[in-house]
Amino acid sequence: MSEGSLIWIILYGISTLTFFSVAAGITAYGIQDLRSLLSKANKRVVEVKNDKGKS
Amino acid sequence: MNFHPIDWVILVIYLAGTVFAGLRARRYVENMEGYYVAGRKVKVALGSATLIATEIGVVTFMYFGQLGYLTGFSCFILGLIGVFGYMVIGKTGFIVAGLRRLKVITIPEFYELRYNKSVRWLGGVLLFVGGVLNMGVFLRFDGIFLTETMGLGESEKAIVMVIMLIIVVSYTILGGMFSVVITDFIQFVVLSFGMFIATIFVLMKVNMASIANTVVTHYGKAGIDPILNPQFGWVFIFWMLVGSVALSALNQPAVSKAFASESPEVGRKVFLFSGFTLAGRYMIPMLWGAAALAVFGPHINSLVAMPRLLGKLVPSGLLGLMVAGMLAASMSTYSAYLLAWSTVATRDVISPLLKGPMSDRWNVTITRLVAAAIGIFMLVFGLFYQLPSTAFQYLSLTGAMYAAGAFACVTAGLYWKKANTVGAYSGLAFGAVAPAAFLLLSQFKDALPTNLFFLVDVNVSGLLSFILAAAGMVIGSLLTQKTHAPVKLPESYYNNEA
């Protein structure tokens, strides 16, 4: 295997590992973010409905 | 057929789940900002997931796989260049933080704030045309990928394309950015898993040394050194270095994720975290393509090589999961692109032509209609258009059609006090000339005189678009400072408000 190929393969290995590690982290924290986004949106939907009910 | 009943069951469950989640998000849309930018409440991890999911689609797997098959390891340079682009934005907030601070929904809205309404309209038209042409080929690649991996015939390709389109258009039209964010997150998780499965099987069944030897045997040093590779070279690398920053910061579907973030700082971080994954998301499918070269040799259709390899290597059961992952990748890309381009068409092209302001309700209704029309265009274009270059270069060039002019106008508009309306017109028009000339002239390549051949060199054309756009902005502005005084941005920009 040539030196050039080896360098690309090492870079590929680092990049692939980084991708899957960051993806795992984003998945874990993303669930919390999604919950927070939907709870805020739910709250807003309830508020809008209540406002409409009053008027 | 590679697909077995268990694969179909997995795929149908996944599709049903996504459509359900996407349609359910409709209940959260209570106003225009909710529809277009999810109420600007998205945080870092969710924003990063949705940005990555938008930027990974079957189309990216296809063109990176094709590049890996045709150029070996030398295309890996694109992964490093891409990281450079995202890191510039992620570390400094270049362009993205400024636009988020101004609370714009589309990039052409910035043109009206900094230049005038007509520049916004012209910028909107270029952004829409370039964006829709860019997106036009997505569906076709998906059809090829799915028929090859699932082992379906050529005749089923159109059916696969229609089904995918109906599913994505339906939830995007109804739920807007809320649907896009929620389904993108699900799709991000599934696509990461799909990529993981595919990578494991490729690495288990195709020896890395044999991939390296095949690349050197078929392409010699050009398979390793991007400067020596006839597909790339210095012109291509310079084009990509500039283009990676411009397309990352001004690709409306991607940057709308930063606009949906809860603050300019969150918008910057979304780019930073997405940037960490960029080299991987480029190189992973590139290696699948190089592995296809090792398995099938250099004489099969370069577009079908990689999906055929995955269909052959991944066993039943896991193949269903992998295809669900790939479909997830595509659906998230489609939904974000459909929403982005239909938003631009409504707010920046159609709305300025009307006499009075459009109500929120009409804004959303017209956006939905335009999204449906784009879907039909994608189907027709995808079935009949023949690509004039590699898929990657076609997509970069149609991207340059709007990004080159937009890059000049937005960068100068945010960071150069002398940028004015004439400079903006010149930048937008000059930036679109070279890519448009390439797309037209490449259809009549044989009839061109030899001294005009550079116009049909995709790399020269791409780089030229950025140089011309910058020159147009600088020269146009400097020559007309007295007749067209530059307009200042609103105070909110300088006050650093979120």
Interface residues (C-beta under 8 A of the other chain):
Chain A: M1 S2 G4 S5 L6 W8 I9 L11 Y12 I14 S15 T16 L17 T18 F19 F20 V22 A23 A24 G25 I26 T27 A28 Y29 G30 Q32 D33 L34 S36 L37 L38 K40 A41 N42 R44 V45 V48
Chain B: R27 Y28 E30 G34 A38 G39 K41 V42 K43 V44 A45 L46 G47 S48 A49 I52 F73 F76 G79 L80 F178 V181 I182 F185 F188 V189 S192 M195 F196 T199 M208 A209 A212 N213 V215 V216 K221 I224 D225 F273 F276 T277 A279 G280 R281 Y282 M283 I284 L287
